[in-house]
Amino acid sequence: MVRRLVKRISDYEINLSSEEKTEQLFLVAARATNYDWVICQQFAVYLVHRGKVEQALSWASRALDDNPEHPPLHHTKGNVLRRWGMELLSLGDTAGAEEKFHEARKCFASARTRRNPDEYGYVTHLDMLLGLLKREVDVHQIASLKAEGVQLYSDGLKTVSEDRYNMLLEDRFRETFGLGAATSEDLIQSLDEALTAGRTSVYAGLYLAQHKYEKGDYTRALEVLRRQREITTTGVLTWVKEAELHAREGHYSLAATCLDSAKRREKAAETTEASWKMWFWDLLVSVILEDFKQAATAAARLDNAGILPRRLFPVGYVWKEGARDAKPGERVFRKHAKVWSGRVELVKTGGQYGLIAITNHVGQRFNVRFNPRYFSRKDIRKGDPIEFVLAILPGGLRADDVTATPFTNTTDDLFVP
């Protein structure tokens, strides 16, 4: 009942005689509930709407300390920091504002990478970028902000399920960060100039590198990332992106080297998303190189992150190198995919899911999840030898039946000799 009451107050459905009395009511409710996280969050929302950002941040942080796995709390804290940054910017404190925006980005990223995320970690981040774009006059900064927004908007459309859209499809986002902006040659030219001048943000550098790679210029994409590391000397994103590009080209040892560099810098990772991407690519590369000890470490880190895949169907497979020449609709697992051999380690009652153990030449083992119901072979038992292909999911790897039909609309296929 107390939670419902303060929620209605923060939503302006109940008005007391003065703001002072309303704040007293929140304080009484907080103490009476031993600082319940819902009460703390709603007090933060109430305060930030009235411009009391410093107090709001304190209450948002208290709520988050009590329930760190709840995405809306990360979003609330990020929104408070965004408002505070805008306030500092209006007062001319650019350095202080940038610090708040940096922290806000981290919070929005955390909101996007917790269980059952919605669109708001994307929407409020994009709103922050729109607000900054309205104030910005420097062409290099404008290009960097647009590049960050274009990538974020694209990620949001791919990640958030359509039934959870509310504001993401609004014109203000689509017109500034949609397909037209993403394919703008003016934006790419501005980013090239900003990179030369040493003025790109890390997000702009990543976007430019991806653009060069998609245009078929792998070498130039690497040059962009290495130049960006001269500009942005901390963080892991440029190392992870370089590892990803090496892996897509089949240069897995180079990818592993970049990931080692990223892991040494994990404490300085830009956001939780950056760390998650690092361990995701470390898992893929380690399995392909058959470094199963490192693969197990990466898989554990991904599991401990508490991030559930938003999509359950594959985004790619591990193919033989020759499969690059075959059209996606013509690829067949038995002919084109790398076929792995292992032994069934675990089968759950009812055949809901299980584990297949694979072993490398030095005896290291790695367990891959599989669903027995999707294998043509029936009566699978623990200890049985089994062949399978590796499907790449948004959250890791899965073993699929070699007789199955591959998905054709994939974006993250990898190829091995």
NUPA-13194 format. One line per field, with one value per residue (C-alpha): residue in three letters; x, y, z. Coordinates in nm, 2 decimals. Layout:
N
aa: (ALA,...)
x: (X,...)
y: (Y,...)
z: (Z,...)
//
This chain:
417
aa: (MET,VAL,ARG,ARG,LEU,VAL,LYS,ARG,ILE,SER,ASP,TYR,GLU,ILE,ASN,LEU,SER,SER,GLU,GLU,LYS,THR,GLU,GLN,LEU,PHE,LEU,VAL,ALA,ALA,ARG,ALA,THR,ASN,TYR,ASP,TRP,VAL,ILE,CYS,GLN,GLN,PHE,ALA,VAL,TYR,LEU,VAL,HIS,ARG,GLY,LYS,VAL,GLU,GLN,ALA,LEU,SER,TRP,ALA,SER,ARG,ALA,LEU,ASP,ASP,ASN,PRO,GLU,HIS,PRO,PRO,LEU,HIS,HIS,THR,LYS,GLY,ASN,VAL,LEU,ARG,ARG,TRP,GLY,MET,GLU,LEU,LEU,SER,LEU,GLY,ASP,THR,ALA,GLY,ALA,GLU,GLU,LYS,PHE,HIS,GLU,ALA,ARG,LYS,CYS,PHE,ALA,SER,ALA,ARG,THR,ARG,ARG,ASN,PRO,ASP,GLU,TYR,GLY,TYR,VAL,THR,HIS,LEU,ASP,MET,LEU,LEU,GLY,LEU,LEU,LYS,ARG,GLU,VAL,ASP,VAL,HIS,GLN,ILE,ALA,SER,LEU,LYS,ALA,GLU,GLY,VAL,GLN,LEU,TYR,SER,ASP,GLY,LEU,LYS,THR,VAL,SER,GLU,ASP,ARG,TYR,ASN,MET,LEU,LEU,GLU,ASP,ARG,PHE,ARG,GLU,THR,PHE,GLY,LEU,GLY,ALA,ALA,THR,SER,GLU,ASP,LEU,ILE,GLN,SER,LEU,ASP,GLU,ALA,LEU,THR,ALA,GLY,ARG,THR,SER,VAL,TYR,ALA,GLY,LEU,TYR,LEU,ALA,GLN,HIS,LYS,TYR,GLU,LYS,GLY,ASP,TYR,THR,ARG,ALA,LEU,GLU,VAL,LEU,ARG,ARG,GLN,ARG,GLU,ILE,THR,THR,THR,GLY,VAL,LEU,THR,TRP,VAL,LYS,GLU,ALA,GLU,LEU,HIS,ALA,ARG,GLU,GLY,HIS,TYR,SER,LEU,ALA,ALA,THR,CYS,LEU,ASP,SER,ALA,LYS,ARG,ARG,GLU,LYS,ALA,ALA,GLU,THR,THR,GLU,ALA,SER,TRP,LYS,MET,TRP,PHE,TRP,ASP,LEU,LEU,VAL,SER,VAL,ILE,LEU,GLU,ASP,PHE,LYS,GLN,ALA,ALA,THR,ALA,ALA,ALA,ARG,LEU,ASP,ASN,ALA,GLY,ILE,LEU,PRO,ARG,ARG,LEU,PHE,PRO,VAL,GLY,TYR,VAL,TRP,LYS,GLU,GLY,ALA,ARG,ASP,ALA,LYS,PRO,GLY,GLU,ARG,VAL,PHE,ARG,LYS,HIS,ALA,LYS,VAL,TRP,SER,GLY,ARG,VAL,GLU,LEU,VAL,LYS,THR,GLY,GLY,GLN,TYR,GLY,LEU,ILE,ALA,ILE,THR,ASN,HIS,VAL,GLY,GLN,ARG,PHE,ASN,VAL,ARG,PHE,ASN,PRO,ARG,TYR,PHE,SER,ARG,LYS,ASP,ILE,ARG,LYS,GLY,ASP,PRO,ILE,GLU,PHE,VAL,LEU,ALA,ILE,LEU,PRO,GLY,GLY,LEU,ARG,ALA,ASP,ASP,VAL,THR,ALA,THR,PRO,PHE,THR,ASN,THR,THR,ASP,ASP,LEU,PHE,VAL,PRO)
x: (0.00,0.28,0.45,0.13,0.09,0.43,0.41,0.09,0.26,0.56,0.32,0.14,-0.18,-0.18,-0.09,-0.02,-0.03,0.34,0.65,0.80,0.52,0.54,0.92,0.84,0.59,0.85,1.11,0.85,0.76,1.13,1.21,0.90,0.99,1.36,1.44,1.25,1.40,1.07,1.02,1.37,1.33,1.00,1.15,1.44,1.19,0.99,1.31,1.45,1.13,1.17,1.53,1.68,1.93,2.19,1.93,1.77,2.10,2.15,1.81,1.85,2.18,2.03,1.76,2.01,2.23,1.93,1.83,2.11,1.96,1.65,1.69,1.46,1.68,1.98,1.76,1.64,2.00,2.10,1.82,1.91,2.27,2.15,1.94,2.23,2.46,2.22,2.20,2.58,2.60,2.35,2.57,2.88,3.05,3.14,3.38,3.14,2.86,3.08,3.15,2.78,2.70,2.98,2.82,2.48,2.60,2.72,2.38,2.18,2.41,2.35,1.98,2.01,2.21,2.00,1.74,1.42,1.53,1.29,1.34,1.40,1.77,1.79,1.52,1.66,2.01,1.90,1.71,2.03,2.21,1.93,1.96,2.34,2.30,2.07,2.33,2.64,2.80,3.13,3.11,3.33,3.13,2.81,2.94,3.05,2.71,2.52,2.74,2.68,2.31,2.29,2.46,2.25,1.93,2.02,2.11,1.78,1.57,1.76,1.75,1.42,1.13,0.86,0.59,0.79,0.82,0.66,0.87,1.16,0.99,0.90,0.99,1.24,1.46,1.40,1.47,1.80,1.94,1.75,1.85,1.89,2.14,2.32,2.39,2.48,2.81,2.83,2.84,3.12,3.32,3.28,3.39,3.70,3.79,3.73,3.94,4.23,4.19,4.19,3.83,3.63,3.47,3.53,3.17,3.23,3.55,3.38,3.10,3.35,3.56,3.24,3.14,3.49,3.47,3.12,3.25,3.51,3.81,3.93,4.28,4.13,3.89,4.19,4.37,4.07,4.06,4.43,4.41,4.11,4.33,4.57,4.28,4.10,4.38,4.16,3.87,3.83,3.59,3.85,4.03,3.71,3.61,3.94,3.92,3.57,3.70,3.99,3.76,3.52,3.82,3.93,4.24,4.16,4.51,4.52,4.17,4.29,4.58,4.34,4.11,4.40,4.47,4.11,4.09,4.40,4.20,3.86,3.85,3.85,3.58,3.35,3.02,2.89,2.80,3.16,3.27,2.99,3.10,3.45,3.36,3.12,3.39,3.65,3.41,3.38,3.75,3.86,3.63,3.74,4.11,4.02,4.15,3.87,4.01,3.97,3.64,3.50,3.62,3.45,3.12,3.12,3.16,2.88,2.65,2.75,2.66,2.30,2.22,1.95,1.95,1.68,1.66,1.67,1.74,2.09,2.26,2.53,2.71,3.07,3.13,3.42,3.62,3.48,3.13,3.20,3.15,2.81,2.49,2.33,2.02,2.24,2.45,2.41,2.55,2.70,2.88,2.96,2.97,3.25,3.12,3.23,3.24,3.17,3.00,2.67,2.75,2.40,2.04,1.77,1.45,1.20,1.47,1.44,1.81,2.15,2.53,2.78,3.14,3.41,3.78,4.10,4.43,4.56,4.25,4.07,3.70,3.42,3.05,2.81,2.44,2.20,1.83,1.77,1.42,1.57,1.80,1.68,1.84,1.62,1.69,2.01,2.18,2.46,2.80,2.68,2.91,2.74,2.82,2.69,2.75,2.79,2.52,2.61,2.33,2.32,2.43,2.67,2.69,2.45,2.50,2.26,2.19,2.40,2.08,1.89,1.82,2.03,1.87,1.96,1.91,2.23,2.47,2.75,2.87,3.23,3.45,3.74,4.00)
y: (0.00,0.24,0.16,0.24,0.57,0.71,0.59,0.80,1.10,1.08,1.05,1.37,1.19,1.31,1.66,1.76,2.11,2.18,2.02,2.02,1.81,1.57,1.52,1.46,1.19,1.02,1.03,0.88,0.61,0.53,0.49,0.29,0.04,0.02,0.22,-0.01,0.02,0.11,0.40,0.52,0.50,0.69,0.96,1.00,1.03,1.29,1.49,1.49,1.63,1.92,1.99,1.85,1.63,1.59,1.46,1.25,1.08,0.98,0.81,0.65,0.51,0.38,0.20,0.05,-0.08,-0.27,-0.43,-0.40,-0.66,-0.45,-0.26,0.03,0.13,0.17,0.36,0.59,0.67,0.73,0.97,1.16,1.19,1.30,1.58,1.69,1.69,1.91,2.15,2.18,2.23,2.52,2.68,2.65,2.37,2.15,1.93,1.85,1.79,1.54,1.35,1.32,1.21,0.95,0.80,0.82,0.62,0.35,0.34,0.32,0.03,-0.15,-0.11,-0.26,-0.56,-0.68,-0.95,-0.86,-0.52,-0.29,0.00,0.27,0.21,0.30,0.57,0.78,0.75,0.86,1.15,1.26,1.25,1.46,1.71,1.74,1.77,2.07,2.25,2.14,2.36,2.18,1.98,1.70,1.66,1.66,1.38,1.18,1.22,1.12,0.81,0.70,0.75,0.57,0.26,0.27,0.30,0.01,-0.20,-0.12,-0.22,-0.55,-0.62,-0.51,-0.74,-0.57,-0.61,-0.39,-0.09,0.22,0.52,0.38,0.41,0.78,1.02,1.22,0.91,0.77,1.10,1.17,0.82,0.60,0.44,0.78,0.90,0.56,0.57,0.94,1.00,1.34,1.17,0.94,1.23,1.43,1.13,1.08,1.44,1.42,1.11,1.28,1.58,1.34,1.45,1.13,0.96,0.59,0.52,0.73,0.54,0.21,0.32,0.44,0.12,-0.09,0.12,0.07,-0.30,-0.33,-0.15,-0.43,-0.23,-0.45,-0.29,0.06,-0.05,-0.17,0.16,0.35,0.14,0.19,0.56,0.57,0.41,0.70,0.93,0.72,0.56,0.38,0.12,-0.21,-0.14,-0.07,-0.39,-0.59,-0.45,-0.53,-0.89,-0.92,-0.80,-1.04,-1.33,-1.25,-1.27,-1.60,-1.46,-1.62,-1.59,-1.22,-1.20,-1.38,-1.14,-0.84,-1.00,-1.06,-0.68,-0.61,-0.84,-0.67,-0.35,-0.48,-0.26,0.04,-0.10,0.17,0.00,-0.34,-0.39,-0.35,-0.62,-0.85,-0.82,-0.89,-1.22,-1.31,-1.28,-1.45,-1.75,-1.78,-1.74,-1.97,-2.25,-2.22,-2.22,-2.52,-2.34,-2.49,-2.37,-2.01,-2.09,-2.22,-1.90,-1.69,-1.89,-1.86,-1.48,-1.46,-1.67,-1.47,-1.14,-1.24,-1.14,-1.35,-1.38,-1.16,-1.39,-1.77,-1.84,-1.84,-1.53,-1.74,-2.07,-2.20,-2.29,-2.43,-2.17,-2.29,-2.21,-1.84,-1.91,-2.07,-1.86,-1.88,-2.06,-2.32,-2.41,-2.76,-2.85,-3.18,-3.03,-2.68,-2.66,-2.76,-3.08,-3.14,-3.47,-3.50,-3.71,-3.64,-3.52,-3.44,-3.49,-3.34,-3.54,-3.49,-3.41,-3.04,-2.96,-3.11,-3.07,-3.22,-3.24,-3.18,-3.24,-3.09,-3.26,-3.18,-3.31,-2.98,-3.02,-2.77,-2.82,-2.70,-2.68,-2.86,-2.95,-3.32,-3.25,-3.08,-3.37,-3.63,-3.90,-4.03,-4.18,-3.98,-4.10,-3.98,-4.10,-4.14,-4.02,-3.74,-3.52,-3.16,-2.81,-2.50,-2.23,-1.88,-1.73,-1.37,-1.50,-1.78,-2.11,-2.41,-2.75,-2.82,-3.14,-3.19,-3.30,-2.98,-2.70,-2.38,-2.04,-1.83,-1.48,-1.47,-1.19,-1.33,-1.64,-1.74,-1.95,-2.19,-2.37)
z: (0.00,0.09,-0.25,-0.44,-0.25,-0.32,-0.68,-0.72,-0.56,-0.79,-1.09,-0.98,-0.90,-0.54,-0.43,-0.07,0.07,0.00,-0.15,0.20,0.34,0.04,0.10,0.47,0.37,0.15,0.43,0.68,0.42,0.36,0.73,0.80,0.53,0.62,0.30,0.06,-0.29,-0.45,-0.20,-0.27,-0.64,-0.64,-0.41,-0.66,-0.95,-0.75,-0.67,-1.02,-1.16,-0.93,-1.02,-0.70,-0.88,-0.61,-0.36,-0.64,-0.71,-0.35,-0.33,-0.68,-0.56,-0.24,-0.43,-0.67,-0.38,-0.25,-0.58,-0.84,-1.08,-1.15,-1.49,-1.41,-1.12,-1.34,-1.58,-1.30,-1.19,-1.55,-1.60,-1.29,-1.41,-1.75,-1.60,-1.38,-1.68,-1.87,-1.58,-1.55,-1.93,-1.90,-1.63,-1.85,-1.66,-1.96,-1.78,-1.50,-1.75,-1.95,-1.63,-1.56,-1.91,-1.90,-1.58,-1.73,-2.03,-1.79,-1.62,-1.94,-2.06,-1.73,-1.78,-2.13,-2.01,-1.71,-1.72,-1.92,-2.05,-2.21,-2.45,-2.19,-2.16,-2.53,-2.54,-2.26,-2.38,-2.73,-2.57,-2.40,-2.73,-2.89,-2.62,-2.67,-3.04,-3.00,-2.80,-3.00,-3.26,-3.31,-3.63,-3.50,-3.18,-3.38,-3.60,-3.29,-3.12,-3.44,-3.49,-3.13,-3.17,-3.51,-3.36,-3.04,-3.24,-3.46,-3.16,-2.99,-3.29,-3.31,-2.94,-2.80,-2.89,-3.10,-2.84,-2.60,-2.83,-2.70,-2.79,-2.99,-3.32,-3.27,-3.55,-3.33,-3.31,-3.66,-3.83,-3.65,-3.60,-3.85,-4.18,-4.36,-4.10,-4.09,-4.47,-4.49,-4.67,-4.50,-4.16,-4.27,-4.42,-4.10,-3.89,-4.12,-4.06,-3.69,-3.66,-3.84,-3.60,-3.30,-3.21,-3.23,-2.94,-2.89,-3.01,-3.33,-3.39,-3.36,-3.60,-3.86,-3.84,-3.88,-4.18,-4.35,-4.28,-4.43,-4.74,-4.78,-4.64,-4.36,-4.35,-4.32,-4.05,-3.84,-3.90,-3.77,-3.45,-3.39,-3.45,-3.21,-2.94,-2.98,-2.90,-2.64,-2.44,-2.19,-2.22,-2.40,-2.69,-2.96,-2.86,-2.86,-3.20,-3.35,-3.22,-3.37,-3.72,-3.70,-3.61,-3.89,-4.13,-3.98,-3.80,-3.47,-3.32,-3.38,-3.23,-2.92,-2.88,-2.89,-2.64,-2.41,-2.43,-2.36,-2.06,-1.90,-1.92,-1.80,-1.49,-1.73,-1.95,-2.07,-1.97,-1.87,-2.23,-2.32,-2.07,-2.19,-2.56,-2.46,-2.29,-2.57,-2.83,-2.60,-2.57,-2.95,-3.03,-2.74,-2.86,-3.22,-3.11,-2.88,-2.57,-2.36,-2.03,-2.14,-2.31,-1.97,-1.80,-2.06,-2.04,-1.67,-1.69,-1.93,-1.71,-1.40,-1.58,-1.55,-1.91,-2.08,-2.46,-2.61,-2.91,-2.90,-3.26,-3.40,-3.53,-3.69,-3.72,-3.73,-4.09,-4.29,-4.48,-4.81,-4.71,-4.77,-5.14,-5.09,-5.07,-4.72,-4.85,-5.02,-4.71,-4.56,-4.22,-4.31,-4.62,-4.52,-4.13,-3.90,-3.74,-3.38,-3.19,-2.82,-2.56,-2.39,-2.04,-1.91,-2.03,-1.82,-1.74,-2.01,-2.27,-2.22,-2.25,-2.18,-2.21,-2.46,-2.35,-2.60,-2.53,-2.68,-2.74,-2.39,-2.22,-2.15,-2.16,-2.24,-2.21,-2.48,-2.42,-2.65,-2.67,-2.73,-2.87,-3.17,-3.26,-3.51,-3.30,-3.02,-2.68,-2.62,-2.31,-2.09,-2.23,-2.59,-2.86,-3.07,-3.36,-3.38,-3.53,-3.32,-3.34,-3.23,-3.01,-2.88,-2.54,-2.63,-2.81,-2.86,-3.02,-3.31,-3.50,-3.81,-4.00,-3.92,-4.16,-4.09,-4.04,-4.34,-4.20,-3.99,-3.94,-3.72,-3.91,-3.85,-4.08,-3.99,-4.19)
//
